[in-house]
Amino acid sequence: MTAIAITLFPTLLFAQLRPGACPDGKTYKVALTLDDGPNPIYTPKILDVLKRQNVKATFFVLGERFESGSRVPYQLLDRIKAEGHLIGSHTQVHHAHTKLSPAEAKKNIERPKDLIGSYLSPILRLPYGDGSFKSRDPDKQKKNDTVMSLVKNAGYEHVGWDIDTNDWDPQQRRLMPGSMLKEICDQEGGIVLMHDIQSNTAANIESWIKAIRAAGHEIVGLENFVPRLAKTAPPRIIATPIHQEGH
């Protein structure tokens, strides 16, 4: 047996002993993000889990949740912020922005600042990621460029994702947490996409967090992948140092 094989053998054996570990024994950093809320039923349950597990996450919220006049959504933002999580915009209404006129897209991107601007970090995730992807179709790419310019002009940095849990899909979420752990290995860590309006996520996120850690991975703040946040977020939110820019 070669020296290299002898060196690798204990690492690979240890990886096999950990449930969901990467085949090569490597471990990665991941940041948890949750879209579409806040939800008065499920967001508090998820916050309870995050507090219990000492995890900091990022919530990308929809501005339309704050149009009803109810204080509940604002109270949830108060709690999210007080417990050290980041809050980003998911725009006003869950539209595909390349299908809107530039004026409509601009309004949808900018409206949340009027409603919850004091809560927002300078980050935004477009619904479906629509507008943020690259296209070989020149007409489609032109629309993408227009949307991304609107995001930038509004003062946001767009944040996508690397690992999609598909927690909204009854078929796909049956594969959790195995499918998520595989994606973490395949993508070498990164930003995990979930939704805090899903009852299934509220019921299972604690076991998913435990599965990530049991596989040897580290759950970190989004600032590990979006360095701009380290300069703009309150110091108490930054729980871990920046190592390098991620995906």
BAZA-493837 format. One record per residue: residue number from 0; residue in one letter; x, y, z of N, C-alpha, C in turn. Coordinates in steps of 0.1 Angstrom, whole numbers. Layout:
N
nr	rest	n_xx	n_yy	n_zz	ca_xx	ca_yy	ca_zz	c_xx	c_yy	c_zz
NUM	a	X	Y	Z	X	Y	Z	X	Y	Z
...
This chain:
247
nr	rest	n_xx	n_yy	n_zz	ca_xx	ca_yy	ca_zz	c_xx	c_yy	c_zz
0	m	9	-12	0	0	0	0	9	12	0
1	t	6	22	-9	14	34	-10	12	43	2
2	a	21	52	4	20	62	15	8	70	14
3	i	4	74	1	-8	82	-1	-20	75	3
4	a	-21	62	-1	-32	54	3	-34	52	18
5	i	-22	50	25	-22	49	39	-27	61	46
6	t	-23	73	40	-27	86	46	-42	88	44
7	l	-48	85	32	-62	87	29	-71	77	36
8	f	-66	65	39	-75	55	44	-83	59	57
9	p	-76	64	67	-84	68	79	-94	79	76
10	t	-91	88	67	-100	99	64	-113	93	57
11	l	-111	85	48	-122	79	40	-130	70	49
12	l	-123	62	58	-131	54	67	-139	62	77
13	f	-134	73	82	-141	82	91	-154	88	83
14	a	-152	91	70	-163	97	62	-174	87	61
15	q	-170	74	59	-180	63	58	-188	61	71
16	l	-182	64	82	-188	62	95	-198	73	98
17	r	-197	85	92	-206	96	94	-218	95	85
18	p	-230	96	89	-241	95	80	-242	107	71
19	g	-243	105	58	-244	116	49	-231	123	45
20	a	-219	118	50	-207	124	48	-203	123	33
21	c	-195	132	28	-190	132	14	-181	120	12
22	p	-182	113	1	-174	101	-2	-159	103	0
23	d	-154	116	-3	-140	118	-2	-136	123	12
24	g	-145	124	21	-142	128	34	-141	143	37
25	k	-143	151	26	-142	165	28	-155	171	34
26	t	-153	182	41	-165	189	47	-165	203	43
27	y	-177	210	44	-178	223	38	-186	232	47
28	k	-186	245	43	-194	255	50	-207	257	42
29	v	-218	259	49	-231	262	43	-238	273	51
30	a	-245	281	44	-254	291	50	-268	288	47
31	l	-277	289	57	-291	286	55	-299	299	52
32	t	-307	299	41	-315	310	38	-330	305	36
33	l	-339	314	39	-353	310	39	-361	321	32
34	d	-369	317	22	-376	327	13	-391	327	16
35	d	-397	338	12	-412	339	10	-420	344	22
36	g	-413	344	34	-421	348	46	-421	363	48
37	p	-424	367	60	-426	359	72	-440	353	72
38	n	-441	341	78	-453	334	80	-457	334	95
39	p	-469	338	99	-472	339	113	-472	326	121
40	i	-473	315	114	-473	302	120	-460	295	120
41	y	-454	294	108	-442	286	106	-429	294	109
42	t	-428	307	106	-416	314	109	-412	313	124
43	p	-422	315	133	-418	314	147	-413	300	151
44	k	-419	290	145	-414	276	148	-400	274	143
45	i	-397	280	132	-383	279	126	-374	287	134
46	l	-378	298	139	-369	307	148	-366	299	161
47	d	-376	292	166	-374	285	178	-363	274	176
48	v	-363	268	165	-353	257	161	-339	264	160
49	l	-339	275	152	-326	281	150	-319	286	163
50	k	-328	291	172	-323	295	185	-318	283	193
51	r	-325	272	193	-322	260	200	-309	254	195
52	q	-307	255	182	-295	249	175	-284	259	174
53	n	-286	271	178	-275	282	177	-271	283	163
54	v	-281	285	154	-278	287	140	-283	301	136
55	k	-274	309	128	-278	321	123	-282	319	108
56	a	-294	324	104	-299	322	90	-302	336	84
57	t	-306	336	71	-310	348	64	-324	346	59
58	f	-333	355	62	-347	355	57	-349	365	46
59	f	-352	360	34	-356	369	23	-371	370	23
60	v	-376	382	27	-390	384	29	-397	392	18
61	l	-410	389	16	-418	396	6	-424	408	11
62	g	-423	419	4	-429	432	9	-444	431	10
63	e	-451	423	2	-465	423	3	-470	418	16
64	r	-462	411	24	-466	406	37	-469	417	47
65	f	-464	429	43	-465	441	52	-475	451	48
66	e	-484	447	38	-494	456	33	-507	456	40
67	s	-509	446	48	-522	443	54	-525	453	66
68	g	-515	459	71	-517	468	83	-516	461	96
69	s	-514	447	95	-512	440	108	-498	442	113
70	r	-497	442	127	-483	444	133	-476	431	134
71	v	-482	419	131	-476	406	133	-464	405	124
72	p	-464	408	111	-452	406	103	-440	414	108
73	y	-443	427	113	-433	435	118	-427	430	131
74	q	-436	424	139	-431	418	152	-422	406	149
75	l	-425	399	138	-416	388	134	-403	393	129
76	l	-403	404	122	-390	410	118	-382	414	130
77	d	-389	420	140	-382	424	152	-375	412	159
78	r	-382	401	159	-376	389	165	-365	384	157
79	i	-367	383	144	-356	378	135	-343	387	137
80	k	-345	400	137	-333	408	139	-327	407	153
81	a	-336	407	163	-331	406	177	-323	393	179
82	e	-327	382	172	-320	370	175	-308	368	165
83	g	-304	379	159	-291	378	151	-292	373	137
84	h	-303	372	131	-304	367	118	-304	379	108
85	l	-301	377	96	-301	387	85	-315	388	78
86	i	-319	399	74	-331	401	66	-328	407	53
87	g	-332	400	42	-330	405	29	-344	406	22
88	s	-344	413	11	-356	415	3	-358	404	-7
89	h	-370	400	-8	-374	390	-19	-383	397	-29
90	t	-382	410	-29	-390	419	-37	-404	421	-31
91	q	-413	428	-38	-426	431	-32	-436	419	-34
92	v	-437	415	-47	-446	404	-50	-438	393	-58
93	h	-442	381	-56	-434	369	-61	-436	368	-76
94	h	-430	378	-84	-431	378	-98	-418	373	-105
95	a	-420	368	-117	-408	366	-126	-405	379	-132
96	h	-394	385	-128	-392	399	-132	-388	402	-146
97	t	-383	392	-153	-381	394	-168	-394	394	-176
98	k	-405	390	-169	-418	390	-176	-425	403	-173
99	l	-419	412	-165	-425	425	-162	-419	436	-171
100	s	-426	447	-172	-420	458	-179	-409	464	-170
101	p	-399	471	-175	-389	477	-167	-395	485	-155
102	a	-405	493	-159	-411	501	-148	-418	493	-137
103	e	-425	482	-141	-431	473	-131	-420	466	-123
104	a	-410	462	-129	-399	455	-122	-392	464	-112
105	k	-390	476	-116	-384	486	-108	-393	489	-95
106	k	-406	490	-97	-415	493	-86	-415	481	-77
107	n	-415	469	-82	-415	457	-74	-402	455	-66
108	i	-391	459	-71	-378	458	-65	-377	469	-54
109	e	-382	481	-56	-380	492	-47	-390	493	-36
110	r	-403	488	-38	-413	490	-29	-410	485	-14
111	p	-404	473	-12	-401	469	2	-393	479	10
112	k	-385	488	4	-378	498	12	-387	507	19
113	d	-399	510	12	-408	519	18	-415	513	31
114	l	-416	500	30	-424	492	41	-415	488	52
115	i	-403	483	49	-394	476	59	-379	480	57
116	g	-377	492	51	-363	495	48	-354	495	60
117	s	-358	498	72	-350	499	83	-345	485	88
118	y	-352	474	83	-349	461	87	-339	454	77
119	l	-338	459	65	-332	452	54	-317	454	54
120	s	-310	443	52	-296	443	48	-295	446	33
121	p	-284	450	27	-284	454	13	-283	441	4
122	i	-292	432	6	-292	420	-2	-306	417	-7
123	l	-307	411	-18	-320	408	-25	-319	395	-32
124	r	-329	387	-31	-330	375	-40	-343	376	-49
125	l	-341	375	-61	-352	376	-71	-360	363	-70
126	p	-373	364	-70	-382	352	-70	-378	343	-82
127	y	-376	331	-80	-372	321	-90	-358	323	-94
128	g	-351	334	-89	-338	338	-94	-339	344	-108
129	d	-352	347	-112	-354	351	-126	-348	365	-128
130	g	-339	365	-138	-331	377	-141	-317	376	-137
131	s	-314	367	-128	-300	366	-124	-291	356	-131
132	f	-298	347	-139	-291	337	-146	-285	342	-160
133	k	-275	335	-165	-270	338	-178	-277	330	-188
134	s	-280	336	-200	-287	330	-211	-279	332	-224
135	r	-280	321	-232	-274	322	-245	-282	329	-255
136	d	-295	331	-252	-304	339	-260	-302	354	-258
137	p	-298	361	-268	-295	375	-266	-306	383	-261
138	d	-319	380	-265	-330	388	-261	-333	385	-246
139	k	-332	372	-242	-334	369	-228	-323	375	-219
140	q	-310	375	-224	-300	380	-216	-301	396	-215
141	k	-307	402	-225	-309	416	-224	-319	419	-213
142	k	-329	411	-212	-339	413	-201	-333	410	-187
143	n	-324	400	-187	-317	397	-174	-309	408	-170
144	d	-301	414	-180	-293	426	-177	-301	437	-171
145	t	-313	440	-177	-321	451	-173	-325	449	-158
146	v	-330	436	-155	-334	434	-141	-322	435	-131
147	m	-311	430	-135	-299	431	-126	-295	445	-124
148	s	-296	453	-134	-293	467	-133	-302	474	-123
149	l	-315	470	-124	-325	476	-114	-321	472	-100
150	v	-317	460	-98	-313	455	-85	-301	463	-80
151	k	-291	465	-88	-279	472	-84	-283	487	-81
152	n	-291	493	-90	-294	507	-88	-302	509	-75
153	a	-309	499	-71	-317	500	-58	-308	498	-46
154	g	-295	495	-48	-286	494	-37	-284	480	-31
155	y	-289	470	-39	-288	456	-34	-277	449	-41
156	e	-272	438	-34	-264	428	-40	-273	416	-42
157	h	-274	410	-54	-282	398	-55	-276	386	-49
158	v	-284	378	-42	-279	366	-36	-287	354	-41
159	g	-280	345	-48	-286	333	-53	-285	322	-44
160	w	-284	310	-49	-282	298	-40	-274	287	-47
161	d	-269	278	-40	-261	267	-45	-268	254	-43
162	i	-275	252	-32	-282	240	-28	-296	242	-27
163	d	-305	237	-36	-319	239	-35	-325	227	-28
164	t	-332	229	-17	-338	217	-10	-351	213	-16
165	n	-357	221	-25	-370	218	-30	-380	215	-20
166	d	-379	222	-8	-388	219	3	-403	222	0
167	w	-406	228	-11	-419	231	-14	-426	220	-23
168	d	-418	211	-28	-422	201	-37	-425	188	-29
169	p	-437	183	-28	-440	171	-20	-432	158	-25
170	q	-429	158	-38	-421	146	-42	-406	148	-38
171	q	-401	159	-41	-386	161	-39	-383	161	-24
172	r	-391	167	-16	-388	168	-1	-388	155	6
173	r	-393	145	-1	-393	131	5	-378	126	5
174	l	-370	132	-4	-356	128	-5	-347	134	5
175	m	-353	144	13	-345	151	23	-342	142	35
176	p	-331	143	42	-320	153	39	-310	147	30
177	g	-311	135	25	-301	129	17	-298	137	4
178	s	-308	142	-3	-306	150	-15	-298	163	-12
179	m	-301	169	-1	-294	181	3	-279	178	6
180	l	-277	168	14	-263	164	17	-255	161	5
181	k	-261	154	-5	-254	151	-17	-251	164	-25
182	e	-260	174	-25	-257	186	-32	-246	194	-25
183	i	-246	193	-11	-235	200	-4	-222	195	-8
184	c	-221	182	-10	-208	176	-15	-205	179	-29
185	d	-216	179	-38	-214	181	-52	-210	196	-54
186	q	-216	205	-47	-213	219	-49	-202	225	-40
187	e	-197	216	-32	-186	220	-22	-191	231	-13
188	g	-202	229	-7	-208	238	2	-215	250	-5
189	g	-219	260	3	-225	271	-4	-238	275	4
190	i	-247	282	-4	-259	288	2	-270	278	-1
191	v	-277	275	10	-288	266	10	-302	273	9
192	l	-310	269	0	-324	275	-2	-335	267	5
193	m	-342	274	14	-354	268	20	-365	278	20
194	h	-377	275	25	-388	284	26	-395	284	39
195	d	-396	295	46	-402	295	59	-418	297	59
196	i	-424	294	47	-438	293	46	-443	279	45
197	q	-434	269	46	-437	255	44	-438	248	57
198	s	-449	242	59	-451	234	72	-441	223	73
199	n	-438	217	62	-428	206	62	-414	211	66
200	t	-411	222	62	-398	228	66	-398	231	81
201	a	-409	237	86	-409	240	100	-408	227	109
202	a	-414	216	104	-415	204	111	-401	197	111
203	n	-393	199	100	-381	191	98	-368	198	98
204	i	-368	211	99	-356	218	97	-346	215	109
205	e	-351	211	120	-341	208	131	-334	195	128
206	s	-341	185	122	-334	173	119	-325	175	107
207	w	-328	184	98	-319	187	87	-306	194	92
208	i	-308	203	101	-296	209	107	-287	199	113
209	k	-293	190	121	-285	180	127	-279	170	117
210	a	-285	168	106	-279	159	96	-267	166	89
211	i	-268	179	87	-257	187	81	-245	186	90
212	r	-247	188	103	-236	187	113	-231	173	115
213	a	-240	163	114	-235	150	116	-227	145	105
214	a	-229	151	93	-220	148	81	-207	155	82
215	g	-205	164	92	-192	171	94	-192	185	88
216	h	-203	190	83	-203	203	77	-205	214	87
217	e	-202	226	84	-203	237	93	-214	247	88
218	i	-223	251	96	-233	261	93	-228	274	97
219	v	-227	283	87	-221	297	90	-231	307	85
220	g	-227	320	88	-236	331	84	-233	334	69
221	l	-243	341	63	-242	344	49	-230	353	46
222	e	-225	360	55	-214	369	53	-202	361	49
223	n	-201	348	51	-190	340	46	-190	339	31
224	f	-202	341	25	-203	340	10	-206	353	4
225	v	-210	363	12	-213	377	7	-205	386	15
226	p	-192	388	13	-184	396	21	-189	410	24
227	r	-197	416	15	-202	429	17	-210	430	30
228	l	-216	419	34	-224	419	46	-216	421	59
229	a	-203	417	58	-195	419	70	-192	434	73
230	k	-194	442	62	-191	457	64	-204	464	67
231	t	-216	458	64	-228	465	66	-237	460	77
232	a	-235	448	81	-244	442	92	-239	446	105
233	p	-248	448	115	-243	451	129	-233	440	134
234	p	-223	444	141	-213	435	145	-218	423	153
235	r	-229	424	160	-234	413	168	-240	402	159
236	i	-243	405	147	-248	395	137	-237	386	132
237	i	-225	392	131	-214	384	125	-209	374	136
238	a	-213	361	133	-209	351	143	-196	344	140
239	t	-192	344	127	-180	337	123	-172	345	114
240	p	-159	343	114	-150	352	106	-151	348	91
241	i	-148	357	82	-148	355	68	-135	347	65
242	h	-137	336	57	-126	328	53	-123	331	38
243	q	-133	330	30	-131	333	16	-145	335	10
244	e	-146	341	-2	-158	343	-9	-162	329	-14
245	g	-175	326	-13	-180	313	-18	-185	314	-32
246	h	-195	305	-34	-201	304	-48	-209	316	-52
